[in-house]
Amino acid sequence: MHLRSLNDLTRKELTEIIDKAIEIKKNPKDFSTAMKDKTLMMLFEKPSLRTRISFETGMTRMGGHAIFYSIKDSPLGKKESIEDTAKTASRYVDIIMARLFKQEDLDALAKYSDVPVINALTNKYHPCQIIADLQTIKEKKGKHKEIKLAYLGDSNNNVTHSLLLGCSMVGMNISIGCPKGKEFEPQKDVLDKAMENAKETGSKVEILNDAEKAVENADVIYTDSWMSYHIPEDQQEARVKLFMPFQVNEALMSKAKDDAVFMNCLPAIRGMEQTAEVIDGKQSIVFDQAENRLHAQNAIMLNLMKKWEK
């Protein structure tokens, strides 16, 4: 079993991982030897502050060891095939996490690996982030059912896709507020799967092209960068103009519930996807959210190792 996307989990497994993450956070010493004598390989094609530190710290706290490996220094997919890389690494380590550009490369790595592979981010999916987000929402709101999350901004990206899957799996309502057009809206296969999940869990999924309508009656307001790593820098000016109506500011926050919280998976640029007043304000929980990457990923690793060993 791998975690290539949230589609690899059942609703029961997702809930169990979230609950385990909360337990690990409350009682870290109970898991201090859970990964004793185990080694995690961390493959990075994209940079990240939170991903590297949280995975490496998490593995250390559970008694294991983590190896950082930058693909800039690697023949992966060039001199050496992904198939050979996966088969070779599997002889050395017990679990692999990879932060790559292409989902197809992550899928290939998982296909040929003899140990569990975790998607730590691709251009299409970001399952670790959303499991941490769902943990954070449960801690702050006490539940997922009857909770509405509104996401604003660029919606053809990994965070939006995984939020659609995750929210619909746990029965949360989700409204996407984004510019109209295939380039900016969620990909059809992801939206179809979210709609399928929603029929089973009773959640509501909607794509809107109006920020105020999207945040109406929302418990959680969420945004992400308008300039993902794969977006060319020369597009910034045009994208800022396009997405500015979806910027999360105090006026937009006032349209949601009075006790609504603000989330951003970070990194964030004040004055772009959100204002400083919002991200640094009393409704912001972005650093609780960031901390939970550590606990959620520990729960993911324990779940995968247990499933794999069976």
C-alpha positions as CSV (number, residue, x, y, z in Angstrom):
1,M,0.0,0.0,0.0
2,H,1.2,3.5,-0.9
3,L,-0.1,7.0,-0.4
4,R,0.0,8.4,-4.0
5,S,-3.2,10.4,-3.3
6,L,-6.1,10.3,-0.9
7,N,-7.8,8.0,-3.4
8,D,-5.5,5.3,-2.0
9,L,-7.3,5.5,1.4
10,T,-10.8,4.3,2.4
11,R,-12.9,6.8,4.4
12,K,-12.2,4.5,7.5
13,E,-8.5,4.6,6.9
14,L,-8.4,8.4,6.5
15,T,-10.4,8.8,9.8
16,E,-8.1,6.4,11.6
17,I,-5.0,8.3,10.4
18,I,-6.5,11.7,11.6
19,D,-7.3,10.2,15.0
20,K,-3.9,8.6,15.3
21,A,-2.2,12.0,14.4
22,I,-4.2,13.6,17.3
23,E,-3.1,10.8,19.6
24,I,0.6,11.1,18.6
25,K,0.4,14.9,19.2
26,K,-1.0,14.4,22.7
27,N,1.2,11.5,23.7
28,P,4.5,11.6,21.7
29,K,6.5,9.5,24.1
30,D,4.2,6.6,23.5
31,F,5.6,6.5,19.9
32,S,9.2,7.2,20.6
33,T,10.3,3.7,19.4
34,A,7.6,3.1,16.8
35,M,10.0,3.4,13.9
36,K,13.1,2.0,15.7
37,D,15.7,0.7,13.2
38,K,13.6,2.0,10.3
39,T,15.0,4.3,7.6
40,L,13.1,6.8,5.5
41,M,14.4,8.0,2.2
42,M,13.3,11.6,1.3
43,L,13.5,12.4,-2.4
44,F,13.2,16.1,-3.3
45,E,12.7,17.5,-6.8
46,K,10.8,20.6,-5.3
47,P,12.2,22.5,-2.3
48,S,10.3,22.8,1.0
49,L,10.8,24.0,4.5
50,R,7.9,22.2,6.2
51,T,8.1,18.9,4.3
52,R,11.8,18.2,5.0
53,I,11.8,19.4,8.6
54,S,8.5,17.7,9.5
55,F,9.4,14.3,8.0
56,E,12.9,14.3,9.3
57,T,12.0,15.4,12.8
58,G,9.0,13.0,12.8
59,M,11.1,10.0,11.9
60,T,13.7,11.0,14.6
61,R,11.1,11.4,17.3
62,M,9.8,7.9,16.5
63,G,13.3,6.4,16.8
64,G,14.0,6.1,13.1
65,H,16.4,7.7,10.7
66,A,15.8,9.9,7.6
67,I,18.0,10.4,4.5
68,F,17.6,13.6,2.5
69,Y,18.3,13.1,-1.2
70,S,18.0,16.0,-3.7
71,I,17.2,14.9,-7.2
72,K,19.4,17.8,-8.4
73,D,22.2,15.5,-7.4
74,S,20.6,12.4,-8.8
75,P,20.4,10.6,-12.1
76,L,16.7,9.8,-11.4
77,G,14.8,9.6,-14.7
78,K,17.9,10.5,-16.7
79,K,20.9,8.2,-16.5
80,E,19.0,5.9,-14.2
81,S,15.4,5.0,-14.7
82,I,12.7,5.6,-12.1
83,E,12.1,1.8,-12.1
84,D,15.8,1.1,-11.2
85,T,15.9,3.9,-8.6
86,A,12.8,2.5,-6.9
87,K,14.1,-1.1,-6.9
88,T,17.6,-0.1,-5.7
89,A,16.3,2.2,-2.9
90,S,13.9,-0.5,-1.7
91,R,16.9,-2.7,-0.9
92,Y,18.3,0.0,1.5
93,V,15.4,1.7,3.2
94,D,12.0,0.8,4.7
95,I,9.9,3.7,3.4
96,I,10.2,6.4,0.7
97,M,8.7,9.9,0.5
98,A,9.0,11.9,-2.7
99,R,8.2,15.5,-3.5
100,L,8.1,15.6,-7.3
101,F,6.7,17.7,-10.1
102,K,4.9,15.0,-12.1
103,Q,2.3,12.7,-10.6
104,E,3.2,10.1,-13.2
105,D,6.8,9.9,-11.8
106,L,5.4,9.4,-8.3
107,D,3.1,6.7,-9.6
108,A,6.0,5.0,-11.3
109,L,8.1,5.2,-8.2
110,A,5.4,3.5,-6.2
111,K,4.8,0.9,-8.9
112,Y,8.3,-0.4,-8.8
113,S,9.1,0.1,-5.1
114,D,9.1,-2.8,-2.7
115,V,8.5,-0.5,0.2
116,P,5.7,2.1,0.9
117,V,5.9,5.3,-1.1
118,I,4.4,8.6,0.2
119,N,3.4,11.5,-2.1
120,A,4.9,14.5,-0.2
121,L,3.6,16.7,-3.1
122,T,3.2,16.6,-6.9
123,N,1.7,19.1,-9.2
124,K,-1.6,17.3,-8.9
125,Y,-1.9,16.1,-5.3
126,H,-0.8,17.0,-1.8
127,P,-2.3,14.3,0.5
128,C,0.0,14.9,3.5
129,Q,-1.0,18.5,3.7
130,I,-4.7,17.8,3.6
131,I,-4.6,15.1,6.2
132,A,-2.8,17.6,8.5
133,D,-5.5,20.2,7.6
134,L,-8.3,17.8,8.4
135,Q,-6.6,17.0,11.7
136,T,-6.4,20.8,12.4
137,I,-10.1,21.4,11.6
138,K,-11.2,18.5,13.8
139,E,-9.1,20.0,16.7
140,K,-10.5,23.5,16.2
141,K,-14.1,22.6,15.3
142,G,-14.6,19.3,17.0
143,K,-16.0,17.6,13.9
144,H,-16.0,17.4,10.1
145,K,-19.7,16.9,9.4
146,E,-21.7,20.1,9.1
147,I,-18.5,22.1,8.6
148,K,-18.1,24.2,5.5
149,L,-14.7,25.0,4.0
150,A,-14.3,27.7,1.4
151,Y,-11.2,27.7,-0.8
152,L,-10.3,30.8,-2.7
153,G,-7.9,31.4,-5.6
154,D,-6.1,29.1,-8.1
155,S,-8.0,25.9,-8.0
156,N,-6.2,23.8,-10.7
157,N,-3.6,22.8,-8.2
158,N,-2.5,20.1,-5.8
159,V,-4.0,21.6,-2.6
160,T,-7.4,22.2,-4.1
161,H,-7.6,18.7,-5.6
162,S,-6.7,17.1,-2.3
163,L,-9.1,19.3,-0.4
164,L,-11.9,18.2,-2.7
165,L,-11.1,14.6,-2.1
166,G,-10.4,14.9,1.6
167,C,-13.5,17.1,2.5
168,S,-15.8,14.9,0.5
169,M,-14.4,11.7,2.1
170,V,-15.0,13.0,5.7
171,G,-18.4,14.6,4.9
172,M,-17.3,18.2,5.0
173,N,-18.9,20.7,2.7
174,I,-16.5,22.5,0.3
175,S,-17.0,25.6,-1.9
176,I,-14.4,26.5,-4.4
177,G,-14.2,30.2,-5.4
178,C,-12.0,30.7,-8.5
179,P,-11.8,32.4,-11.9
180,K,-13.8,30.8,-14.6
181,G,-12.0,28.6,-17.1
182,K,-10.4,25.2,-17.4
183,E,-7.0,26.6,-16.6
184,F,-8.1,27.8,-13.1
185,E,-10.7,25.3,-12.1
186,P,-10.2,21.8,-10.6
187,Q,-9.5,19.0,-13.1
188,K,-12.5,17.0,-14.1
189,D,-11.4,13.6,-12.9
190,V,-10.8,15.0,-9.4
191,L,-14.1,16.8,-9.3
192,D,-15.9,13.7,-10.5
193,K,-14.4,11.7,-7.7
194,A,-15.2,14.3,-5.1
195,M,-18.8,14.3,-6.3
196,E,-18.9,10.6,-6.1
197,N,-17.5,10.7,-2.5
198,A,-20.0,13.4,-1.6
199,K,-23.0,11.3,-2.6
200,E,-21.8,8.6,-0.1
201,T,-21.0,11.0,2.8
202,G,-23.7,13.6,2.3
203,S,-21.4,16.5,1.8
204,K,-21.9,19.3,-0.7
205,V,-19.3,20.2,-3.3
206,E,-19.6,23.3,-5.4
207,I,-17.5,25.3,-7.8
208,L,-18.3,29.0,-7.9
209,N,-16.7,32.0,-9.7
210,D,-17.7,34.4,-7.0
211,A,-15.6,34.8,-3.8
212,E,-18.4,36.2,-1.6
213,K,-20.8,33.4,-2.6
214,A,-18.1,30.8,-1.9
215,V,-17.4,32.1,1.7
216,E,-21.0,32.5,2.7
217,N,-21.7,30.6,6.0
218,A,-18.2,29.1,5.9
219,D,-16.5,27.8,9.0
220,V,-13.0,27.6,7.4
221,I,-11.5,30.0,4.8
222,Y,-8.5,28.5,2.9
223,T,-6.2,29.9,0.3
224,D,-2.9,29.0,-1.4
225,S,-0.2,30.6,-3.5
226,W,-1.2,32.1,-6.8
227,M,2.3,31.2,-8.1
228,S,2.9,27.4,-7.7
229,Y,6.4,26.2,-8.3
230,H,5.7,25.1,-11.9
231,I,4.1,28.5,-12.9
232,P,6.6,30.7,-14.9
233,E,7.5,33.9,-13.2
234,D,6.6,36.0,-16.3
235,Q,2.9,35.1,-15.6
236,Q,2.9,36.7,-12.2
237,E,1.5,40.1,-13.2
238,A,-1.4,38.7,-15.2
239,R,-2.2,36.1,-12.5
240,V,-2.2,38.7,-9.7
241,K,-4.7,40.8,-11.7
242,L,-6.9,37.8,-12.4
243,F,-6.9,36.4,-8.8
244,M,-7.1,39.7,-6.9
245,P,-10.9,39.4,-6.7
246,F,-10.4,36.2,-4.7
247,Q,-7.9,37.6,-2.3
248,V,-8.7,36.8,1.3
249,N,-9.0,40.1,3.2
250,E,-10.9,41.3,6.2
251,A,-13.9,42.3,4.1
252,L,-14.1,38.8,2.7
253,M,-13.6,37.1,6.1
254,S,-16.5,39.2,7.4
255,K,-18.8,37.4,5.0
256,A,-18.1,34.0,6.6
257,K,-19.2,32.9,10.1
258,D,-18.1,35.0,13.0
259,D,-16.0,32.2,14.4
260,A,-14.5,31.2,11.0
261,V,-10.8,30.3,10.9
262,F,-8.2,31.1,8.2
263,M,-5.9,28.5,6.8
264,N,-3.0,28.6,4.3
265,C,-0.7,25.7,3.7
266,L,2.3,28.0,3.4
267,P,4.5,29.5,2.1
268,A,2.3,32.7,1.9
269,I,2.9,36.1,0.5
270,R,1.2,38.9,2.4
271,G,-0.6,41.3,0.0
272,M,-1.3,38.5,-2.6
273,E,-3.5,35.5,-1.8
274,Q,-4.3,37.0,1.6
275,T,-3.6,40.3,3.4
276,A,-1.3,40.6,6.4
277,E,-4.2,41.5,8.6
278,V,-5.8,38.1,7.9
279,I,-2.8,35.8,8.1
280,D,-1.5,37.5,11.2
281,G,-4.9,38.1,12.7
282,K,-6.7,36.3,15.5
283,Q,-8.7,34.0,13.1
284,S,-5.5,32.6,11.5
285,I,-4.5,29.1,12.5
286,V,-1.8,28.7,9.8
287,F,1.0,27.7,12.3
288,D,-1.2,25.2,14.1
289,Q,-1.8,23.8,10.6
290,A,1.9,23.8,9.8
291,E,2.8,22.0,13.1
292,N,0.3,19.3,12.4
293,R,2.2,18.2,9.3
294,L,4.6,16.6,11.7
295,H,2.0,14.6,13.6
296,A,-0.1,13.7,10.5
297,Q,2.9,12.4,8.6
298,N,4.0,10.3,11.5
299,A,0.5,8.8,11.6
300,I,0.7,8.2,7.8
301,M,4.1,6.4,8.1
302,L,2.9,4.2,10.9
303,N,-0.3,3.3,9.0
304,L,1.6,2.5,5.8
305,M,4.2,0.4,7.6
306,K,1.5,-1.6,9.4
307,K,-0.4,-2.2,6.2
308,W,2.7,-3.1,4.3
309,E,4.0,-5.6,6.9
310,K,0.6,-7.4,6.8
